[in-house]
Amino acid sequence: MFEDIEEEPGIILYTVVDQKLARSIDERCAAMGLPCVSVLEPVLSVFQSYLGTPAGGVSAPSMCSTPNISAASMR
């Protein structure tokens, strides 16, 4: 996944719910100097707030929060 991004860098959007994987994506994007965003985080936060339960481990949004969408798929 990151090989494609290194070849064609850009803004990264991801829909990962697993907190460990999301953190890994955030760290890798930060190391590459790329902005990235967890697309599901706001939705899961609303569920967490409404239901009063944890959102399943999604990382907080950050300047570098990638994807299930690669740079190649954005063409």
N, C-alpha and C positions, 0 to 999 in steps of 0.2 A: 504494500500500500504506500509506504513512504518513498519508495523508489520513484513512483510516478509523480509524487508531489515534488520531490527534489528536482525532477526534470522540468516540471511546469508548475512552479510555486504560485500560490494564490491564497485567498481567504478560504479557510477550512470550516465546514459545517459538519457536525456529526450528530447521530441519533443513538448513541450508546447509553445504556442504562447501567451497565456494570461499572461501579465506582473505580475499581482498580484499573480497568481498561481505559476509562475516561481520564484518569490521572496520568496514565502512561501517554495517552494522546496529547494531553495538555503539555506535558513535559517535553515531548519530542517536538511539538510545534514551537514551543518557546525556544528550544535549542536551535531551531531552524529560523527563528525570527519571524514566524508567520502568525497572523491573527487567526484565532479559531473560536468557535462558539458551539456550545451544547444546545441544540435546537429544542430538545425535550425538557430541559431544566425548568423553564418557566411553567410549563404545563404540569410537570410533576410537583412543583412547589405549590401550585394551587390545590392539587389533590391532597398534598400533605397538610396544608393549612385547613382545608375544608374537613378532611377526615380525621385530622389529629394524629396521623401516623407517619412514620418515616417514608420518604419517597422512593425507597429502593436503592439508595446509594448513588445518586447522580451528583457529579461534582458541580460546584458553584460555577456560574459563568465567569470567564476571565478573558483577558485580552487574547489569551491563547487557550481556549477551552475546546480529530478529523474524522475524517469522515467515514461515513459509509458512502460519501461522495468524493471521488478523487478528482484531481485536476483534469485528468483525461476525460472524465465523464461530463465536464462542464462545457465541452465544445459544442 
